[in-house]
Amino acid sequence: MRLLLVDDEERMVEALRRGLVAEGFAVEVAHTGPEGLRQASFGDFDAVVLDVMLPGMSGFEIVRRLRAEDNWVPILMLSAKDGEYDQADALDDGADDYLTKPFSYVVLLARIRALLRRGVVARPAVLQVGEISLDPARREVAVDGAPVSLTQREFVLLEYLMRNPDRVISKAELLDHVWDNAAEVAANAVEVYVGYLRRKVGAERLLTVRGAGYRLADT
């Protein structure tokens, strides 16, 4: 398996490279954004580990350019930033996973293996469920062709539901994937935001499955 590490912290990268080589990976390294983009574009890698803050070009921009070229190599982003908006931006741009620094090498290795198990999966730039469309990159939503304004939390909630259409999703799962620090969130937060979302996308589309959770109908 061939991996590309893109990070300007050279000592850390070298330590990671040695560890991953010992695990049986073939590892290439880049220390700037433009070099990382060049190698990721033409290197035929099985996965890329990519820092956000890089000289010459950010990790966010690298992901956007790769996905615009229909390059769906699995990407794990690394960042010292742990805010929910930075993570949301990385995933919306097309990254597959996000890990904050400092991180455990054991966890990094497990995340890489998880990406490799999934393999390369092309993902549409715009999500479509029935008459609802959502563009993660532009942060735009339309229902029946008309634009709909959502708050950040409503947008993230709708995006998660649209990535799991016609599947019953529990409140606990929504808390884990849509809210940071789920343990500190009010117990009725999911119900409240589902209510907000229903008023904007249509109650007939966002259904309650009693005792189980919610389902976004593909109608």
Backbone as CSV, one residue per row, in Angstrom:
resi,resn,N_x,N_y,N_z,CA_x,CA_y,CA_z,C_x,C_y,C_z
1,MET,0.844,-1.201,0.000,0.000,0.000,0.000,0.883,1.257,0.000
2,ARG,0.547,2.204,-0.864,1.352,3.424,-0.989,0.635,4.591,-0.313
3,LEU,1.356,5.264,0.584,0.822,6.410,1.307,1.623,7.651,0.967
4,LEU,0.935,8.801,0.994,1.598,10.097,0.858,1.365,10.889,2.133
5,LEU,2.457,11.361,2.763,2.377,12.227,3.933,2.727,13.643,3.503
6,VAL,1.828,14.592,3.773,2.058,15.992,3.403,1.970,16.835,4.667
7,ASP,3.114,17.307,5.144,3.167,18.098,6.378,4.511,18.804,6.414
8,ASP,4.542,20.049,6.926,5.803,20.785,6.962,6.576,20.590,8.269
9,GLU,6.042,19.797,9.199,6.780,19.470,10.421,7.673,18.268,10.115
10,GLU,8.892,18.558,9.667,9.725,17.515,9.083,10.096,16.413,10.074
11,ARG,10.379,16.771,11.320,10.750,15.741,12.295,9.580,14.796,12.560
12,MET,8.373,15.355,12.687,7.206,14.521,12.915,6.944,13.610,11.717
13,VAL,7.076,14.176,10.511,6.837,13.394,9.308,7.824,12.240,9.209
14,GLU,9.081,12.496,9.532,10.077,11.438,9.458,9.783,10.334,10.462
15,ALA,9.344,10.714,11.657,8.987,9.706,12.660,7.790,8.886,12.176
16,LEU,6.782,9.557,11.597,5.628,8.834,11.062,6.032,7.931,9.902
17,ARG,6.893,8.446,9.050,7.332,7.652,7.894,7.998,6.360,8.347
18,ARG,8.906,6.472,9.321,9.598,5.279,9.803,8.605,4.274,10.396
19,GLY,7.657,4.780,11.184,6.673,3.895,11.791,5.815,3.188,10.765
20,LEU,5.379,3.935,9.743,4.509,3.354,8.717,5.266,2.378,7.818
21,VAL,6.520,2.686,7.532,7.337,1.750,6.754,7.500,0.441,7.527
22,ALA,7.683,0.552,8.851,7.799,-0.651,9.679,6.516,-1.473,9.659
23,GLU,5.381,-0.815,9.377,4.097,-1.516,9.284,3.863,-2.123,7.899
24,GLY,4.809,-1.878,6.978,4.696,-2.479,5.658,4.221,-1.553,4.562
25,PHE,4.047,-0.254,4.872,3.606,0.700,3.862,4.791,1.246,3.075
26,ALA,4.549,1.578,1.815,5.486,2.371,1.029,5.064,3.827,1.178
27,VAL,5.962,4.683,1.647,5.591,6.041,2.042,6.401,7.077,1.276
28,GLU,5.696,8.041,0.673,6.319,9.212,0.073,5.982,10.433,0.922
29,VAL,6.808,11.459,0.822,6.665,12.626,1.700,6.709,13.906,0.879
30,ALA,5.898,14.896,1.281,5.961,16.251,0.724,5.832,17.235,1.880
31,HIS,6.525,18.375,1.773,6.536,19.346,2.875,5.877,20.675,2.523
32,THR,5.396,20.839,1.293,4.706,22.068,0.898,3.385,21.714,0.221
33,GLY,2.486,22.676,0.180,1.207,22.451,-0.451,1.312,22.110,-1.933
34,PRO,2.025,22.932,-2.733,2.117,22.634,-4.169,2.747,21.273,-4.460
35,GLU,3.772,20.897,-3.696,4.403,19.599,-3.916,3.461,18.462,-3.522
36,GLY,2.723,18.671,-2.436,1.748,17.675,-2.031,0.674,17.473,-3.080
37,LEU,0.185,18.571,-3.657,-0.830,18.480,-4.716,-0.276,17.757,-5.929
38,ARG,0.954,18.090,-6.316,1.555,17.449,-7.490,1.665,15.941,-7.288
39,GLN,2.189,15.540,-6.126,2.362,14.105,-5.885,1.018,13.388,-5.773
40,ALA,0.054,14.017,-5.089,-1.257,13.385,-4.931,-1.967,13.242,-6.271
41,SER,-1.726,14.187,-7.176,-2.395,14.167,-8.484,-1.855,13.073,-9.388
42,PHE,-0.548,12.773,-9.269,0.072,11.876,-10.246,0.729,10.645,-9.633
43,GLY,0.643,10.492,-8.316,1.414,9.437,-7.659,0.725,8.110,-7.470
44,ASP,-0.561,7.991,-7.798,-1.281,6.725,-7.664,-1.158,6.152,-6.252
45,PHE,-1.557,6.955,-5.255,-1.476,6.533,-3.859,-2.780,5.864,-3.426
46,ASP,-2.652,5.002,-2.404,-3.835,4.361,-1.827,-4.506,5.246,-0.792
47,ALA,-3.752,6.177,-0.186,-4.310,7.128,0.779,-3.328,8.275,0.962
48,VAL,-3.858,9.424,1.407,-3.051,10.619,1.660,-3.329,11.100,3.074
49,VAL,-2.260,11.390,3.822,-2.368,12.028,5.137,-1.903,13.461,4.945
50,LEU,-2.800,14.419,5.174,-2.600,15.790,4.709,-2.809,16.802,5.828
51,ASP,-1.808,17.629,6.077,-1.943,18.697,7.066,-2.771,19.841,6.481
52,VAL,-3.423,20.595,7.357,-4.223,21.734,6.903,-3.339,22.935,6.579
53,MET,-2.451,23.295,7.504,-1.613,24.490,7.337,-0.296,24.104,6.681
54,LEU,-0.127,24.510,5.402,1.053,24.156,4.639,1.607,25.376,3.917
55,PRO,2.912,25.441,3.693,3.478,26.536,2.894,2.993,26.457,1.451
56,GLY,2.582,27.582,0.910,2.248,27.655,-0.511,0.814,27.350,-0.865
57,MET,0.146,26.493,-0.105,-1.232,26.115,-0.409,-1.784,25.324,0.770
58,SER,-2.986,25.645,1.195,-3.558,24.955,2.355,-4.030,23.553,1.986
59,GLY,-4.147,22.709,3.002,-4.705,21.384,2.792,-6.118,21.440,2.253
60,PHE,-6.906,22.422,2.706,-8.269,22.581,2.197,-8.263,22.761,0.679
61,GLU,-7.359,23.615,0.184,-7.288,23.882,-1.249,-6.841,22.645,-2.012
62,ILE,-5.910,21.890,-1.446,-5.460,20.656,-2.094,-6.633,19.693,-2.266
63,VAL,-7.412,19.516,-1.203,-8.564,18.612,-1.286,-9.539,19.094,-2.357
64,ARG,-9.839,20.404,-2.345,-10.792,20.928,-3.331,-10.311,20.665,-4.761
65,ARG,-9.016,20.878,-5.011,-8.498,20.688,-6.368,-8.504,19.220,-6.777
66,LEU,-8.144,18.345,-5.866,-8.163,16.918,-6.192,-9.583,16.460,-6.521
67,ARG,-10.541,16.867,-5.693,-11.921,16.427,-5.939,-12.490,17.048,-7.211
68,ALA,-12.068,18.276,-7.520,-12.520,18.908,-8.763,-12.006,18.148,-9.979
69,GLU,-10.884,17.444,-9.816,-10.312,16.636,-10.894,-10.843,15.205,-10.866
70,ASP,-11.853,14.953,-10.017,-12.402,13.604,-9.839,-11.353,12.621,-9.337
71,ASN,-10.416,13.129,-8.538,-9.440,12.281,-7.855,-9.992,11.992,-6.468
72,TRP,-10.406,10.736,-6.238,-11.087,10.376,-4.998,-10.207,9.554,-4.073
73,VAL,-8.889,9.741,-4.157,-7.990,9.059,-3.231,-8.422,9.358,-1.791
74,PRO,-8.500,8.362,-0.911,-8.902,8.623,0.481,-7.934,9.593,1.164
75,ILE,-8.482,10.599,1.850,-7.671,11.642,2.486,-8.019,11.760,3.962
76,LEU,-6.982,11.648,4.805,-7.094,11.919,6.234,-6.403,13.238,6.506
77,MET,-7.133,14.227,7.012,-6.553,15.538,7.273,-6.100,15.641,8.724
78,LEU,-4.962,16.311,8.911,-4.410,16.573,10.233,-4.446,18.069,10.493
79,SER,-4.766,18.465,11.728,-4.775,19.893,12.037,-4.636,20.120,13.531
80,ALA,-3.968,21.221,13.872,-3.921,21.642,15.270,-5.220,22.312,15.672
81,LYS,-6.078,22.623,14.684,-7.368,23.245,14.963,-8.395,22.163,15.252
82,ASP,-9.121,22.314,16.371,-10.093,21.284,16.720,-11.526,21.809,16.720
83,GLY,-11.747,22.974,16.112,-13.097,23.536,16.068,-14.000,22.770,15.118
84,GLU,-15.296,22.763,15.422,-16.232,22.006,14.600,-16.338,22.563,13.186
85,TYR,-16.146,23.885,13.023,-16.261,24.465,11.689,-15.090,24.047,10.802
86,ASP,-13.875,23.941,11.375,-12.725,23.491,10.596,-12.929,22.044,10.148
87,GLN,-13.425,21.216,11.054,-13.695,19.829,10.687,-14.783,19.752,9.625
88,ALA,-15.829,20.552,9.792,-16.913,20.554,8.806,-16.404,21.009,7.449
89,ASP,-15.560,22.051,7.422,-15.018,22.536,6.149,-14.193,21.453,5.464
90,ALA,-13.356,20.740,6.240,-12.518,19.690,5.660,-13.371,18.598,5.028
91,LEU,-14.386,18.160,5.744,-15.244,17.088,5.237,-16.089,17.566,4.060
92,ASP,-16.577,18.809,4.129,-17.367,19.347,3.024,-16.531,19.519,1.762
93,ASP,-15.242,19.841,1.937,-14.359,19.986,0.776,-14.078,18.653,0.112
94,GLY,-14.278,17.557,0.854,-14.081,16.238,0.249,-13.145,15.324,0.994
95,ALA,-12.610,15.763,2.161,-11.771,14.873,2.952,-12.613,13.730,3.515
96,ASP,-11.960,12.615,3.793,-12.671,11.442,4.302,-12.645,11.341,5.819
97,ASP,-11.637,11.931,6.450,-11.516,11.863,7.903,-10.676,13.042,8.367
98,TYR,-10.704,13.308,9.681,-10.058,14.494,10.243,-9.537,14.120,11.628
99,LEU,-8.275,14.403,11.875,-7.656,14.069,13.158,-6.907,15.290,13.672
100,THR,-7.133,15.641,14.935,-6.501,16.833,15.497,-5.170,16.493,16.163
101,LYS,-4.238,17.447,16.069,-2.939,17.320,16.735,-3.037,17.871,18.165
102,PRO,-2.292,17.313,19.098,-1.481,16.093,18.992,-2.365,14.864,18.941
103,PHE,-1.877,13.828,18.284,-2.682,12.618,18.120,-1.860,11.390,18.507
104,SER,-2.553,10.319,18.775,-1.916,9.049,19.070,-1.535,8.361,17.761
105,TYR,-0.313,7.855,17.683,0.113,7.122,16.483,-0.772,5.903,16.270
106,VAL,-1.174,5.252,17.335,-2.034,4.068,17.230,-3.371,4.443,16.590
107,VAL,-3.925,5.594,16.995,-5.188,6.045,16.420,-4.999,6.425,14.952
108,LEU,-3.911,7.117,14.641,-3.629,7.480,13.249,-3.558,6.231,12.379
109,LEU,-2.846,5.240,12.842,-2.700,4.004,12.079,-4.055,3.325,11.871
110,ALA,-4.884,3.325,12.911,-6.215,2.714,12.791,-7.070,3.480,11.788
111,ARG,-6.970,4.828,11.802,-7.750,5.634,10.859,-7.291,5.364,9.414
112,ILE,-5.982,5.245,9.218,-5.463,4.962,7.873,-5.973,3.609,7.391
113,ARG,-5.912,2.612,8.258,-6.386,1.285,7.873,-7.886,1.298,7.541
114,ALA,-8.651,2.091,8.294,-10.081,2.199,8.014,-10.312,2.802,6.635
115,LEU,-9.535,3.844,6.278,-9.661,4.443,4.947,-9.321,3.436,3.855
116,LEU,-8.278,2.674,4.078,-7.857,1.700,3.069,-8.900,0.601,2.886
117,ARG,-9.584,0.237,3.957,-10.634,-0.775,3.844,-11.790,-0.277,2.978
118,ARG,-12.080,1.027,3.095,-13.170,1.587,2.290,-12.809,1.653,0.815
119,GLY,-11.523,1.930,0.547,-11.092,2.079,-0.830,-11.533,3.405,-1.418
120,VAL,-11.340,3.539,-2.720,-11.684,4.778,-3.423,-13.158,4.736,-3.801
121,VAL,-13.906,5.689,-3.283,-15.338,5.770,-3.571,-15.652,7.164,-4.094
122,ALA,-16.087,7.255,-5.325,-16.460,8.562,-5.877,-17.703,9.074,-5.179
123,ARG,-17.702,10.367,-4.862,-18.836,10.965,-4.167,-19.350,12.150,-4.979
124,PRO,-20.655,12.299,-5.093,-21.193,13.424,-5.872,-20.871,14.753,-5.201
125,ALA,-20.645,15.766,-6.021,-20.354,17.092,-5.476,-21.578,17.680,-4.791
126,VAL,-22.765,17.355,-5.316,-24.016,17.862,-4.756,-24.874,16.678,-4.332
127,LEU,-25.353,16.705,-3.083,-26.220,15.642,-2.583,-27.645,15.892,-3.047
128,GLN,-28.356,14.830,-3.383,-29.734,14.952,-3.844,-30.572,13.848,-3.219
129,VAL,-31.592,14.229,-2.489,-32.547,13.275,-1.927,-33.933,13.796,-2.277
130,GLY,-34.632,13.082,-3.158,-35.920,13.576,-3.618,-35.763,14.951,-4.250
131,GLU,-36.535,15.905,-3.767,-36.480,17.266,-4.302,-35.605,18.192,-3.454
132,ILE,-34.801,17.613,-2.546,-33.864,18.403,-1.744,-32.469,18.241,-2.324
133,SER,-31.789,19.343,-2.593,-30.391,19.300,-3.030,-29.546,20.098,-2.049
134,LEU,-28.330,19.606,-1.814,-27.413,20.260,-0.869,-26.018,20.238,-1.453
135,ASP,-25.432,21.419,-1.560,-24.068,21.572,-2.080,-23.147,21.877,-0.904
136,PRO,-22.360,20.889,-0.423,-21.514,21.120,0.752,-20.470,22.213,0.546
137,ALA,-19.884,22.274,-0.648,-18.824,23.253,-0.891,-19.353,24.681,-0.882
138,ARG,-20.520,24.896,-1.491,-21.085,26.245,-1.563,-22.016,26.553,-0.382
139,ARG,-22.279,25.557,0.445,-23.179,25.713,1.596,-24.558,26.174,1.145
140,GLU,-25.044,25.551,0.063,-26.343,25.937,-0.494,-27.322,24.772,-0.426
141,VAL,-28.571,25.090,-0.144,-29.638,24.096,-0.090,-30.810,24.610,-0.917
142,ALA,-31.441,23.696,-1.645,-32.643,24.054,-2.396,-33.688,22.962,-2.199
143,VAL,-34.938,23.375,-2.100,-36.062,22.450,-1.989,-37.041,22.774,-3.107
144,ASP,-37.356,21.778,-3.921,-38.215,21.993,-5.090,-37.675,23.111,-5.978
145,GLY,-36.338,23.205,-6.046,-35.697,24.195,-6.898,-35.557,25.579,-6.302
146,ALA,-36.133,25.812,-5.123,-36.067,27.132,-4.491,-35.014,27.126,-3.380
147,PRO,-34.166,28.155,-3.304,-33.138,28.190,-2.263,-33.748,28.287,-0.871
148,VAL,-33.100,27.613,0.092,-33.553,27.601,1.480,-32.377,28.022,2.358
149,SER,-32.630,28.945,3.279,-31.590,29.429,4.185,-31.595,28.604,5.469
150,LEU,-30.430,28.015,5.803,-30.298,27.220,7.017,-29.195,27.782,7.900
151,THR,-29.350,27.613,9.199,-28.255,27.930,10.115,-27.167,26.864,9.951
152,GLN,-25.991,27.117,10.523,-24.901,26.153,10.433,-25.319,24.791,10.992
153,ARG,-25.968,24.782,12.162,-26.366,23.516,12.777,-27.422,22.798,11.935
154,GLU,-28.377,23.537,11.409,-29.397,22.926,10.554,-28.759,22.326,9.303
155,PHE,-27.776,23.034,8.753,-27.099,22.558,7.542,-26.377,21.241,7.806
156,VAL,-25.617,21.183,8.904,-24.865,19.967,9.225,-25.818,18.804,9.497
157,LEU,-26.912,19.091,10.183,-27.911,18.056,10.463,-28.519,17.526,9.164
158,LEU,-28.916,18.428,8.274,-29.505,18.003,7.009,-28.492,17.216,6.177
159,GLU,-27.245,17.668,6.165,-26.224,16.968,5.388,-26.060,15.529,5.878
160,TYR,-26.047,15.344,7.195,-25.895,13.985,7.721,-27.092,13.119,7.329
161,LEU,-28.275,13.674,7.438,-29.468,12.924,7.046,-29.443,12.576,5.552
162,MET,-28.959,13.511,4.728,-28.925,13.272,3.289,-27.864,12.263,2.892
163,ARG,-26.849,12.118,3.706,-25.836,11.091,3.432,-26.319,9.708,3.880
164,ASN,-27.461,9.689,4.549,-28.051,8.426,5.014,-29.539,8.384,4.672
165,PRO,-29.898,8.555,3.405,-31.321,8.668,3.046,-32.085,7.375,3.287
166,ASP,-33.341,7.545,3.697,-34.249,6.417,3.907,-33.748,5.437,4.962
167,ARG,-32.842,5.892,5.826,-32.387,5.059,6.938,-32.839,5.694,8.243
168,VAL,-33.335,4.896,9.172,-33.749,5.428,10.467,-32.488,5.717,11.286
169,ILE,-32.350,6.966,11.748,-31.169,7.403,12.483,-31.602,7.825,13.882
170,SER,-30.983,7.250,14.878,-31.373,7.513,16.265,-30.913,8.893,16.716
171,LYS,-31.518,9.377,17.788,-31.094,10.649,18.375,-29.639,10.581,18.813
172,ALA,-29.249,9.431,19.394,-27.871,9.279,19.875,-26.877,9.396,18.729
173,GLU,-27.204,8.805,17.579,-26.301,8.885,16.425,-26.200,10.317,15.920
174,LEU,-27.312,11.017,15.879,-27.282,12.409,15.432,-26.466,13.272,16.387
175,LEU,-26.618,13.057,17.677,-25.820,13.810,18.648,-24.336,13.563,18.429
176,ASP,-23.961,12.319,18.205,-22.551,11.971,18.036,-21.950,12.586,16.785
177,HIS,-22.741,12.702,15.709,-22.191,13.135,14.437,-22.444,14.601,14.099
178,VAL,-23.393,15.214,14.773,-23.751,16.595,14.418,-23.331,17.586,15.494
179,TRP,-23.209,17.123,16.734,-22.837,18.003,17.837,-21.483,17.604,18.421
180,ASP,-20.626,18.591,18.694,-19.434,18.334,19.492,-19.854,18.230,20.955
181,ASN,-19.077,17.476,21.739,-19.357,17.354,23.177,-20.818,16.979,23.418
182,ALA,-21.241,15.881,22.786,-22.643,15.485,22.826,-23.163,15.333,24.252
183,ALA,-22.274,14.923,25.170,-22.709,14.705,26.548,-23.182,15.993,27.209
184,GLU,-22.725,17.145,26.679,-23.066,18.429,27.282,-24.259,19.096,26.595
185,VAL,-24.801,18.462,25.567,-25.912,19.048,24.814,-27.231,18.694,25.491
186,ALA,-28.155,19.637,25.494,-29.462,19.404,26.099,-30.139,18.198,25.461
187,ALA,-30.859,17.450,26.276,-31.461,16.190,25.832,-32.420,16.386,24.656
188,ASN,-33.077,17.539,24.586,-34.070,17.750,23.524,-33.506,18.509,22.322
189,ALA,-32.179,18.665,22.247,-31.583,19.456,21.166,-31.920,18.879,19.797
190,VAL,-31.862,17.565,19.667,-32.158,16.946,18.378,-33.597,17.235,17.971
191,GLU,-34.538,17.061,18.906,-35.948,17.312,18.596,-36.154,18.755,18.159
192,VAL,-35.505,19.676,18.849,-35.656,21.098,18.525,-35.184,21.384,17.106
193,TYR,-33.986,20.891,16.757,-33.439,21.201,15.439,-34.129,20.420,14.324
194,VAL,-34.598,19.231,14.623,-35.405,18.522,13.634,-36.681,19.316,13.347
195,GLY,-37.255,19.906,14.396,-38.435,20.744,14.210,-38.140,21.946,13.328
196,TYR,-37.006,22.618,13.580,-36.618,23.755,12.738,-36.485,23.308,11.282
197,LEU,-35.821,22.158,11.085,-35.534,21.674,9.736,-36.812,21.283,9.011
198,ARG,-37.745,20.682,9.731,-39.023,20.286,9.116,-39.744,21.486,8.507
199,ARG,-39.704,22.605,9.225,-40.411,23.786,8.732,-39.792,24.309,7.435
200,LYS,-38.529,23.973,7.199,-37.840,24.510,6.029,-37.794,23.544,4.850
201,VAL,-37.782,22.239,5.123,-37.697,21.284,4.010,-38.992,20.508,3.807
202,GLY,-39.921,20.621,4.765,-41.195,19.921,4.637,-41.319,18.769,5.609
203,ALA,-42.358,18.822,6.445,-42.554,17.786,7.465,-42.788,16.417,6.839
204,GLU,-43.321,16.398,5.629,-43.597,15.118,4.976,-42.319,14.403,4.534
205,ARG,-41.205,15.141,4.495,-39.937,14.554,4.066,-39.100,14.050,5.248
206,LEU,-39.196,14.721,6.383,-38.398,14.366,7.557,-39.326,13.721,8.577
207,LEU,-39.286,12.415,8.635,-40.264,11.646,9.385,-39.731,11.186,10.738
208,THR,-40.614,11.129,11.719,-40.291,10.538,13.021,-40.703,9.077,13.022
209,VAL,-39.767,8.225,13.399,-40.072,6.805,13.568,-40.134,6.565,15.067
210,ARG,-41.321,6.437,15.596,-41.537,6.421,17.037,-40.669,5.380,17.738
211,GLY,-39.948,5.847,18.739,-39.099,4.970,19.533,-37.776,4.605,18.892
212,ALA,-37.544,5.091,17.659,-36.314,4.697,16.935,-35.478,5.897,16.477
213,GLY,-36.130,6.949,15.996,-35.351,8.090,15.526,-36.033,8.813,14.383
214,TYR,-35.255,9.201,13.370,-35.773,10.006,12.270,-35.309,9.414,10.934
215,ARG,-36.106,9.684,9.900,-35.779,9.189,8.567,-36.076,10.276,7.545
216,LEU,-35.107,10.555,6.687,-35.310,11.496,5.581,-35.781,10.692,4.383
217,ALA,-37.030,10.905,3.995,-37.629,10.104,2.920,-37.124,10.555,1.556
218,ASP,-36.814,9.608,0.721,-36.339,9.893,-0.642,-37.550,9.997,-1.553
219,THR,-38.287,11.116,-1.386,-39.505,11.307,-2.188,-39.459,12.651,-2.889
